[in-house]
Each structure stands twice: as C-alpha cells, then as structure tokens.
Amino acid sequence: KYQAAVAYDVVNGYWNDGNQDASTKTEVITLKDAAGQWDKDGTATITLPAAGDNPAKGYKANGSWDNDRTTVSKTDDQTKRTFTYALETNLTVTFDDATLPYNGKEQSGAETYQVTLPDGYTLENVSGYTAPHGTTVGTYTNGDAEKVTYKILHGTEDVTDQFTVKFAEGTLTITPIETVIEIIASSDDKNYDGTPLTNSDYTYTQGVLVNGDQLTAVTSGSQTDVGDGVNTVDGYQIKSTTGEDVTDCYTVQTKEGKLSVYERQVKITANNAYKTEGQQDPDFKAVFGATIKGAVAGEELDFEIVRSNSDDTVGTYADVLTVVPSTTSEVNKNYSIEVVPGTFTIFADQKGGPDGGKDAIPDDFQ
C-alpha cells in the first residue's frame, strides 16, 4: 500500500539506449511523506527514461511525453506515460544517380528515387521528372524536378497535404568505353638504298568505335642507314559523324612499329693488273681500279687492293689481287660486300730487244 507501479512506453521510435528497443519499461516506487517515512498518501520522484534521439523511419528526433510530471502519488499507480516521436513531414525525394558507358548517342539518367517514409505510408504516382541527359563523357546535372507531381498515401488515405516535399535531381555520368583501342604504327623494311624508310600507315582495334565514329592517327619514324628504328604514333583523334571530338570517350593505347633497313648486296671485283719485271708494284686501285656492282649511285665504297704474294718473276699470278674493304667506313657499314680477287701479271722487260725496246705487254691486256 506504500508503493505505486508506473509504466513507460515509446511510440514511433526507440529508447535512447543505442538499441532498437521500444519495449515497455516498468518501475515500482515507494511513496514517502515529507519526513521520508513510508506513507500511502506520500509522493515519490521518478526519472523519465531517456528518449527522443532514436526515431523510427519516417519520424523525427525529439518528440514529447503525454505526461512529463515527475512527482507521483498513489493516484499514479498502474498508470502509463508515453513518449511519442513526431511524424517527419519534411521529405526529400532523391532521384538516383546513374553511370553509363559512352555509346555515341544521347542517354538519360535514372528516374528511380529514394525516400524515407514511415511504415504504412507510400509515395505514388511520381511523374514529370526530366532526368539528366548527355552524349559525351562527363557528369551531367541538367535534370529538372520542377514539374514533378506525386501523391502520398497512408494506407488508402491521401495525406499529401500533410507533407512538404523537396526533390533532389540525380546526376548522369557517362564514362569512356573500357574496351581498349590499340593503335599500332605499321612496321616496314627494305634493303639499303640511301633514302629514308618511312611508313605512315597504322592499324587499330576493330569493333570498338560506335555510331559511325571515325579514328585518324599520325605516325612518324625514319630509318636510312642499316639498322632498326621506331615508327611511333604521334597523335590520334576520334570524331563523331557531326565532327565533334569524342576522343575522350574511348580508352586508347598506342604501340610502336619497327623500321628495319638491311645491308645492300654489293660485289667488288679487283681488275686484273700488270707490271714489267723489275718495276715496283703499281697502286692497284688507282691505276687499274675495280668493278663494283650493286652500289647506290653516287656512293663510293672505301677499300684497298693489295697483292697477296711477293713473287717478282715473269708470270701470271691468279687471284692474288685482293679487295680489302675498310672496317671503319660509314659508307661501307650499309653494305654486305662480296669481294672477287684479280690476276696479276708480270711481263718481261723487252727494252733493247728485237722489237726496238717495246715491253712485252699486249695492247689488249685485260
């Protein structure tokens, strides 16, 4: 008879204990008089459970108690105090963002949306939204929700007028096509001819360009002397059928080509030479020279002609005149040189002889 039982309820939310707890709390208190003695006609002070920070979906923080009196008496026995979270009537409807790959055509963003409403409430008949739209790579924020119409129902009851609704437009992001277009500068080769080897051709991955887009590229590279050079893709551009630059709408990689110049085949044949016995050997190259086949017109190969034997008696010595190409010549390095030896003949000295002093060298010597 000296006690009172008090209960506490929370509506449209939860207690501030960090849990989704909305269970009824109860408390039994002892009534006392002013002197602190038990007294059926006394009073007690209660502490209301913490609430107001944990609303359910669609309701707002704070709220209120239906009875916030904290001094209780026997008349409060078996009574209940209720904390009620208020309905959130300021709503934001957020249209979804969208991300789409470039396809060469105008595309529109999402018309779906997100909104938080209490259980039992629905947002219906949403129409009139213009989604953001665009064609090339970028983020578009040109959606328009000014003319959106809608209806909010609580069950079957139209409660639209109870809410203030704000619409937030979504964005549309158009991204480059991920499939890589590889542009490859063409490779080429030839035998050395004294002119630069170039090739402006290129190839690129087929089946990636969309809606009539066209790709062009510029290559550069040159190789004149024997060896390997690179043919590079110096630049490229992709344009739509309307002439708009849509290069950024694609993922592009480039690859070098190879320019190879090979040695030119050339044959140097030492011309046959002679002298009369007792004379010094002539300058074989200067006097008799050599026959050169296959060299580029206007280029002089660097070589010497030497005699491989030391005999100095009258006679014919086959294949003793040897062509020795220079190993340091910048001209020679572009050639693969085949050498053919010549014949050296030593004639008898006929001076003072029956022919009146003429050497024994035929006029048609070759």
Solvent accessible surface area in square Angstrom, and as a share of the most:
residue,aa,sasa,rsa
1,K,155,0.66
2,Y,70,0.27
3,Q,93,0.41
4,A,1,0.01
5,A,26,0.20
6,V,2,0.01
7,A,16,0.13
8,Y,5,0.02
9,D,28,0.15
10,V,13,0.07
11,V,64,0.37
12,N,50,0.26
13,G,5,0.05
14,Y,49,0.19
15,W,2,0.01
16,N,51,0.26
17,D,69,0.36
18,G,74,0.71
19,N,91,0.47
20,Q,136,0.60
21,D,40,0.21
22,A,47,0.37
23,S,64,0.41
24,T,68,0.40
25,K,71,0.30
26,T,105,0.61
27,E,61,0.27
28,V,95,0.55
29,I,17,0.09
30,T,40,0.23
31,L,0,0.00
32,K,89,0.38
33,D,53,0.27
34,A,118,0.92
35,A,83,0.65
36,G,37,0.36
37,Q,115,0.51
38,W,164,0.57
39,D,40,0.21
40,K,98,0.42
41,D,108,0.56
42,G,6,0.05
43,T,68,0.39
44,A,18,0.14
45,T,109,0.63
46,I,5,0.02
47,T,116,0.67
48,L,34,0.17
49,P,24,0.15
50,A,69,0.53
51,A,23,0.18
52,G,4,0.03
53,D,109,0.57
54,N,30,0.15
55,P,41,0.26
56,A,24,0.18
57,K,118,0.50
58,G,7,0.07
59,Y,42,0.16
60,K,84,0.36
61,A,48,0.38
62,N,110,0.56
63,G,34,0.33
64,S,71,0.46
65,W,45,0.16
66,D,103,0.53
67,N,50,0.26
68,D,99,0.51
69,R,114,0.41
70,T,55,0.32
71,T,68,0.39
72,V,1,0.00
73,S,32,0.20
74,K,77,0.33
75,T,119,0.69
76,D,7,0.04
77,D,44,0.23
78,Q,142,0.63
79,T,49,0.29
80,K,105,0.45
81,R,1,0.00
82,T,27,0.15
83,F,10,0.04
84,T,56,0.32
85,Y,1,0.00
86,A,42,0.33
87,L,38,0.19
88,E,46,0.20
89,T,44,0.26
90,N,99,0.51
91,L,9,0.04
92,T,70,0.41
93,V,0,0.00
94,T,59,0.34
95,F,2,0.01
96,D,35,0.18
97,D,98,0.51
98,A,20,0.15
99,T,92,0.53
100,L,58,0.29
101,P,81,0.51
102,Y,7,0.03
103,N,58,0.30
104,G,12,0.12
105,K,118,0.50
106,E,120,0.54
107,Q,26,0.11
108,S,69,0.44
109,G,13,0.12
110,A,26,0.20
111,E,116,0.52
112,T,84,0.49
113,Y,65,0.25
114,Q,114,0.51
115,V,44,0.25
116,T,76,0.44
117,L,15,0.07
118,P,2,0.01
119,D,118,0.61
120,G,49,0.47
121,Y,30,0.11
122,T,62,0.36
123,L,19,0.09
124,E,67,0.30
125,N,101,0.52
126,V,37,0.21
127,S,62,0.40
128,G,46,0.44
129,Y,22,0.08
130,T,67,0.39
131,A,7,0.06
132,P,1,0.01
133,H,60,0.27
134,G,8,0.07
135,T,44,0.26
136,T,30,0.17
137,V,51,0.29
138,G,27,0.26
139,T,85,0.50
140,Y,51,0.19
141,T,101,0.59
142,N,70,0.36
143,G,13,0.13
144,D,57,0.29
145,A,11,0.09
146,E,150,0.67
147,K,160,0.68
148,V,16,0.09
149,T,82,0.48
150,Y,62,0.24
151,K,72,0.30
152,I,0,0.00
153,L,28,0.14
154,H,79,0.35
155,G,53,0.51
156,T,137,0.80
157,E,105,0.47
158,D,81,0.42
159,V,6,0.03
160,T,30,0.18
161,D,145,0.75
162,Q,96,0.42
163,F,15,0.06
164,T,92,0.53
165,V,25,0.14
166,K,136,0.58
167,F,34,0.14
168,A,31,0.24
169,E,73,0.33
170,G,2,0.02
171,T,39,0.23
172,L,0,0.00
173,T,39,0.23
174,I,1,0.01
175,T,45,0.26
176,P,50,0.31
177,I,23,0.12
178,E,153,0.68
179,T,80,0.47
180,V,53,0.30
181,I,0,0.00
182,E,60,0.27
183,I,0,0.00
184,I,58,0.30
185,A,1,0.00
186,S,24,0.15
187,S,71,0.46
188,D,51,0.27
189,D,75,0.39
190,K,48,0.20
191,N,87,0.44
192,Y,9,0.03
193,D,52,0.27
194,G,32,0.30
195,T,69,0.40
196,P,81,0.51
197,L,12,0.06
198,T,82,0.48
199,N,32,0.16
200,S,86,0.56
201,D,87,0.45
202,Y,62,0.24
203,T,83,0.48
204,Y,54,0.20
205,T,53,0.31
206,Q,132,0.59
207,G,84,0.81
208,V,12,0.07
209,L,41,0.20
210,V,40,0.23
211,N,79,0.40
212,G,40,0.39
213,D,6,0.03
214,Q,117,0.52
215,L,9,0.05
216,T,83,0.48
217,A,13,0.10
218,V,98,0.56
219,T,17,0.10
220,S,50,0.32
221,G,23,0.22
222,S,68,0.44
223,Q,34,0.15
224,T,46,0.27
225,D,57,0.30
226,V,49,0.28
227,G,28,0.27
228,D,91,0.47
229,G,14,0.14
230,V,82,0.47
231,N,1,0.00
232,T,36,0.21
233,V,20,0.12
234,D,94,0.48
235,G,28,0.27
236,Y,83,0.32
237,Q,69,0.31
238,I,0,0.00
239,K,87,0.37
240,S,23,0.15
241,T,103,0.60
242,T,121,0.71
243,G,43,0.42
244,E,89,0.40
245,D,77,0.40
246,V,3,0.02
247,T,25,0.15
248,D,114,0.59
249,C,2,0.01
250,Y,13,0.05
251,T,49,0.28
252,V,27,0.15
253,Q,100,0.44
254,T,67,0.39
255,K,110,0.46
256,E,97,0.44
257,G,7,0.07
258,K,107,0.45
259,L,0,0.00
260,S,7,0.05
261,V,3,0.02
262,Y,107,0.41
263,E,78,0.35
264,R,69,0.25
265,Q,127,0.56
266,V,5,0.03
267,K,76,0.32
268,I,0,0.00
269,T,39,0.23
270,A,2,0.01
271,N,52,0.27
272,N,59,0.30
273,A,0,0.00
274,Y,62,0.23
275,K,11,0.05
276,T,5,0.03
277,E,66,0.30
278,G,75,0.72
279,Q,92,0.41
280,Q,172,0.76
281,D,56,0.29
282,P,35,0.22
283,D,89,0.46
284,F,15,0.06
285,K,78,0.33
286,A,81,0.63
287,V,92,0.53
288,F,42,0.18
289,G,17,0.17
290,A,25,0.20
291,T,61,0.36
292,I,70,0.36
293,K,136,0.57
294,G,40,0.39
295,A,32,0.24
296,V,27,0.15
297,A,102,0.79
298,G,84,0.81
299,E,51,0.23
300,E,151,0.67
301,L,10,0.05
302,D,66,0.34
303,F,12,0.05
304,E,110,0.49
305,I,13,0.07
306,V,62,0.36
307,R,43,0.16
308,S,82,0.53
309,N,36,0.19
310,S,103,0.66
311,D,68,0.35
312,D,68,0.35
313,T,94,0.54
314,V,75,0.43
315,G,25,0.24
316,T,92,0.53
317,Y,41,0.15
318,A,70,0.54
319,D,87,0.45
320,V,18,0.10
321,L,0,0.00
322,T,46,0.27
323,V,4,0.02
324,V,69,0.39
325,P,40,0.25
326,S,31,0.20
327,T,140,0.81
328,T,118,0.69
329,S,20,0.13
330,E,120,0.54
331,V,49,0.28
332,N,10,0.05
333,K,98,0.41
334,N,5,0.02
335,Y,8,0.03
336,S,36,0.23
337,I,45,0.23
338,E,96,0.43
339,V,59,0.34
340,V,48,0.28
341,P,53,0.33
342,G,3,0.03
343,T,30,0.18
344,F,0,0.00
345,T,16,0.09
346,I,1,0.01
347,F,31,0.13
348,A,28,0.22
349,D,72,0.37
350,Q,59,0.26
351,K,141,0.60
352,G,77,0.74
353,G,26,0.25
354,P,144,0.90
355,D,75,0.39
356,G,72,0.69
357,G,21,0.20
358,K,112,0.48
359,D,32,0.17
360,A,42,0.33
361,I,39,0.20
362,P,63,0.39
363,D,135,0.70
364,D,114,0.59
365,F,51,0.21
366,Q,168,0.75
